[in-house]
Amino acid sequence: MNLQQLRIVRETVRHRFNLTEAANALFTSQSGASKHIRDLEEELGVELFERRGKRILGLTQAGSTLLEIIERMLLDAENLKRSAHQLTHEDQGSLAIATTHTQARYALPPVIARFKQAFPKVHLELHQCGPDEIVSMLKAGKVDIGIATEALHKEGQQFACFPFYHWYHGVIVPEGHPLDDGHPLTLSRIAAHPIVTYHEGFTGRARIDQAFSSSELVPDIVLTALDADVIKTYVELGLGVGVIASMAYHEDRDRGLRLLDASELLPRNTTYLALRRGHFLRSFAYHFLQLCRSDLDEATVQQVLAGNLP
């Protein structure tokens, strides 16, 4: 048994049982990959994949069970390499973070600036993607830290999640808009206008929908976007009122727009820092977490990852 055999099994599953694509991902031949799988099955005494002729259709029951062990073994092997590297390069390496546009644009700049000042030799990879892709990248071990409002804390025991910060949505309108008249803002007043806001599954959109639904209101959402900059652009053009994360509004930069407080109308949101349990973190990764939250020292995080703290 060798690590290449295990990698081929994992990549075959990741590429939806297309052996050619799995072999290409590992820079080997299809015939070589097939032989590695057969050799492993012979050594284990079980078939890992269901087949029709030479075509792989899926995992057998034994394959599904053993895949978890294979994933864990490969993760341990990667952790071993990272641990050895850290012993000789404690202030060098790379830190991969997957986050949404909103967090990358508005919440993380001061954290990243301080981190780079402390660790100038560390290469920082900032992947901007949707919440579901952040979850997938964390599960696959492609990133060290995931940061998002949606999806992360729903993954149960596979991730350790730490609240990063709390925030509220706000309503943005052009100056002189009827909603900016000094009268109390209500959901019914907002729903009387076309609305521009986030795509479903992004930046607390589910909580916006929940608030209107609980009040038995059906908002006219005329346009959705992935980030607040786009939403603000179309509010300026008069397409509707915007509902955005309040930290995305800057009075100096967003001249001509007004932010109306909706914290009493729309639920509070929480952005989370997520780590995959069992994933090795370099010492500078713990420093990054502590820059996000001062109480997240390395010992506390490791105890949570080990299941010793809730």
N, C-alpha and C positions, 0 to 999 in steps of 0.2 A: 504494500500500500504506500502511495506517495501523494504529496500535496497536489501535483498536477492532475492526478485522477480525480481528486475531490473538487478541484477547480472546474474541471470539465463537466462534472455532474451539476454543479451549481450553475454554471453558465448555460447549460442545456435547458435547465428549468427557467432561468431568467429570460432566455430567448424563445420561450414558448415552444420548446422541444424541437426547435430547428437546429439540427446538429451542425449544419454548414455555418450558420451565423455564430454559434457557440465556438466553433473551431477558429473562425476568423477573429473573434474577440480575444482569443488566447494565442493568436499567431501560430497556429498549427494546422495540420491538414484534417479533413473530415475523416479519412480512413484512420489516421493516427488517433483522433479523438474517440472514434468508435472502438478501436482496440483497447484503449485505456479503460473505457467503460466496461467492456467484456472482461478484461483482466481483473478489474475491481469486483465485479459481480461473481466471478469464479472464486476469488479469494474469500469473499464474504459468504458465499454459498446461497445467495438470494438474487433474484432479478430486481433491479431498481426501476426499470422502465417497462411499460407495456409497449409491444411492438406489433406492427402489421407488415410482415416482410422485413425490409430494412428500415422502414419508417418508424420513428418513435412517436407514440401517441400521447403518452403521459406517464405519471408515476404509478408504480404499483403501490399496494398498501404498505409493503415493507419499505419501498423507496420514500414514501411520505414520512414514515417514522424516522428513517435514517437521515433524511435531509436536514432535520433540525440538528443532529449531531455533527453532520458534515459542515453546516454553517458555523457551528460553535468551534469546531476544530480549526477552520480557516481563520476565524476571528482571533482565536488564541495564537495562531501562527503569526498573524499580522501584529498582534500586540507584542509578541516576543521580539520582533524586529524593531518595533518602535521603542520598546524599553531599552534594547541594546544601543540604539542610536542616541537615546536621551542621555545615556551614561557618558557619552563623549561629546555631545552637542546640546547642552542644556538650554542655550539661548538661540538655537537655530532650528529651522525646519519649516513646516507649513501648518496653518490652521485653516480648516475649511468650514465655512458657515453657510447654511442655507436659510434664507429669510425672504419675506415678501418685500415688494417695492416700498410699501409704507414704512416698514421698520428700517430698511436700508437708507431711505431718504430722510426720515425725520427723527428716528430714535437713536440710531447707531453712530452717526458721525462723531459726536464727542467721545464716545467709548472707543471707537477705532483710532481716533487721533491720539488718545492717551496710551492705547495699547502699542501703537507703532513707535511712539516716543520711548516706551519702556523696552520694546523688543524690535529694534530696527532691522535685525537679521532674519526675522520670521516673515515668511511669505504668506500673506493673507488672501485666501480665496473667498470671495463673496458671491454666492450663487443667489440670484433673485428669481424666485419661482413661486408657484401657487402652493397653498397648504398641503394638498395631497402629494405633490411632488417632493416637498420637504420631508414628509413622512417616509416616502419611498427611498429617498437618498439617505436618510438616517438609518433605516432598516438595512440598506445595502452596505452600510459602512463607508459611503462615499463622502460624507461630511462628518465633522466632529460635533457640531452644535446646530440645532435647529431653533429658529426664533419665529414665532407666529402667534396670532390670536386664535385662529381656527385649527381644528383637527388634532393638534399635538397631544393635548391632555386626554383625548379619547382613546389612546392606544394602550391603556391598561399597564400591565407590568413590564412590557417590553421597553418602555421609556421611563426615565426619571424626569419629571417636569417640575420646574421651579417658577413661580410667578415672577415676572420681570417688573412690570408696572401696570397700573390700572389707568384707564382712560375712558372718555365719553365721546360720543358723536356730537357734532354741532351742525347747525343749518347755515349755509352761506347763501347770500342773496346780493344782487347789485344794490348799490346805494340808491335810496329812494324807493325801494321795493315796498309793496303794500304790507309785507310781514314786518318790515322795519319801521313800525309806526309807534313804538312805545307801549303798545298793548301787550298783555300776556300772550306768550306763544303757546299754542295748543296743537295736539296732533291733528285735530280736525281742520284747523287753519292751514297747517302744512299740507294736508291731503287735498285741500281745495286747489292746489297748484300742481302742475307737472313736476316730477321729481327726477333728478339726476343723481345716481349714487353708484355704489360698488357692485361688481358682479356677485352672483350667488357664491357663497363659500369664501369670500374675501373680506377681510377687515371688518368683522363683526356684522356682516350683512344679515345673518340669520336673526340677530337681535333687533335689527331695524324692522324686519318683517314681523317678528313676534310682537313688537310694541303696537304696530298698527292693527294686527289681527286681534290682539287682546281688547282693543278698543272698537272692534267691529268696523274698521275702516279699510277700504281697498284703495291704496295710493295708486296714482297714475305714474308709474315709473317709465319714463320715455326713453331713457338712455342709461346704460351701465358701462362702467370702465374698471380697469384694474387698479388705477391709482388716482390720488386726489388731484394731481396737476391737470389731468385730462378733464376730470369733473369740473374743476374751477374754470377751465377754458370754455366749456359749453354753458356754464352758468353766466359767464360774461357775455356770451352771445345771445342770452335770453331764452334758452331752451327750457329752463325750469329752475327751481330752487335746488340747491345741492345739499346732500347729507354726507358729510365727510368726517373722518377722524379729526377731532378738534385741534390736535397738535400739528396738523397739516396746514393750518392757517397762520400766516405771518402778516401782521398789519402793514409793515413797511413794504413787503414784496407784493402783497395782494391788494394794492390800492384800487379802489373802485368796487371792492367787495366788502361786505359786512358779515361777521360771524355772530350768529344768534345762539345764545346758550340754550341747549336742549337737555342738560343733565338731569332735569326733573321729569323729562318725558321719555327718554330712551335709556335702556339699561346700561349699567357699567360693564365695560369690557376688560379682559385681562390678557396681556401678552405674556407668553410663556417662553422660558428657556428649556430646551429638551435635549437630553443625552440618551444614547442607546446604552442600556445596561450591558456590561461586558466589554464595551469599547474602550480601548486604552486612550487615555488623554495625557498629553505632554504637560509639563508643569506650567507652561505659558498659557495653556487652555484654561487652567484653573484661575490664572491671573485675569484672563478675559472675563470669566464669569464673575469674579469679584469686582471688576470695574462696572459690571452691570448691576450687581447687588453686593453691597459692601459686606453683608453677613454671610456670603457664600464662600467661606474659606475652603481650602482643599480637603481638610479633614471632614467637614460637614458633608460636602458633596460625596466623598467616597463612602461615608456611612450610609447615605441615602441610596447610592448605587448598589451597595452590598445588602440593602434591605434592613439595615439596623435602625434606620430612622424613617418615619413616614414621609 
